């Protein structure tokens, strides 16, 4: 009987779509729940949150943005290089992202949250903590409405969307590490005979993305650090994507070996924030700056616009 009802629901959903009738909330949830669960397994974002945001932002899939541009989450252009659509929201004729399919919109929504610093702490919550996520999104400024979190929670509870967050233990164990875990640095342990072994006895060396670095002190200079770590000064500058010497700032990251061609696993992308430069991001993720330019088909020397999703690994 249950299978018959599911089949009937699918037929009715197709008929509604074919004749241009509006989707009900139940139909919207049924249509996109599978995508939301897949995104949860890939990124750690609760499926209930994704579905509730989709319901709220797209009017259950019936909004102009959803029907004309497959934009289910109201994401504006913000450095977007793909197709776009003009739509009046907070101001007349604002630029919104346009997608080839609803699935692309759901995937971009996941990237929008996972690779932005302002949302990073949300991934430390338990995947079933939809209330924590709802209030966290509101606090981080996803929407300006002071009732945003309450609206998401109401949609989740009225439609029992929390049931989509319940994963089997094996599936929970396969969730990706949080962005903060993926970016975590560790103490660098140089074995006897390693070129950095003697230096590591005198000053703490750490490692991120498998690349050794130190944090510059108040009186450090490039020349002094090069001598301390048995490197040429020009070599040390190259490791840190600098063509010429400039004063070191206390607390600055200084790599002692060549950075990697790609970022660490699960740090595939980064959403650019105001004031971030290409070199700053190359230093943060221990990736060669020229590689980031290449992956994003950008001309060397140019800077990304805020909101741009930068690839940190070679497109596959």
C-alpha positions, 0 to 999 in steps of 0.5 A: 500500500505504501509503495502504491501511495508513493507511486501515486504521489510521484504521478501527481507531482509530474502532472502538477509540474507538466500543467504549471501548477504550484507545488505543495510543501509536501511535494517539494520535500518529497521531490528534493529530500534525496538531494538534501540527504546526499548533500548532507553525506558529502558536506555535513550540512543537516538535510533538514536545514537544507530542505527547510531553507529551500522551502522558505527561500523558494516558496516551496519551489514556486518562486520566480527565482526557482522556476526561472533560474533554478535558484532555490536558496536566494543566493545572489551573484557575489563574484559569480561567473556563471549565468545570472538573472535580475530580480528585485529583492532588497533593491530593484534588479539585483543579480542572482545566480542562475543554475542549469538544474535544481541539483546544481542550486543545492550543491552551490548552497552546500559550497556557500555554507561549507567554504565560508568562514562565517559558517565554519563553526556550525559544522562543529554541531551535531548533524542532528542539531537543527535548532543550533544550525538554524540559530547559527545561520541567523546569527551569521547573517544568512538572512536579515529577518530576526524570525529566520531561525524560528521559521526554519525550525517551524518548517522542520518540526511541522514536516518532521524533516529531522527524520532525514538527519538520522543516519546509520552509524556507518554513514555518520562515521563517513561524514567529512571532517569539519572545515576547522578539522580539515584545516588544522595544523599539527606540530612538525616532527623532523627525524634525525637527518632531516634538513630541519631537524637541528632547527626544530630543536630551537624553535617550534615548527608546525605543518599544514597541508603537509608543509612545514612553517614557522610563525615569525617573531618580532625581530625576525627577518628573511635573511636571518630566517634563511640563515637559521634554516639553511636556505637561500633568501630567494628560496625562502621568498619563493616558498612564500610566493614573494618576488622581492623582500618586504618586512616580516610581520610578527605572527606571519606564516613563513613556509620553510619548504615548497607549498603543495600543488593542491589543498588538503582533502575536504578543503576543495574550495574557498568563498572569498571574503572582503579584503582577502587576497590570492597570496593570503589564501595561498599562505592559509591553505599552503598551496602554490599561488600560481596553481590557484590562478590556474585552477580558476582560469584567472590572470596572475596578479589579479585578485578575486572578488568577494563572494567568488568560489575559488577552487583550491584543487585541480578540477576533476 
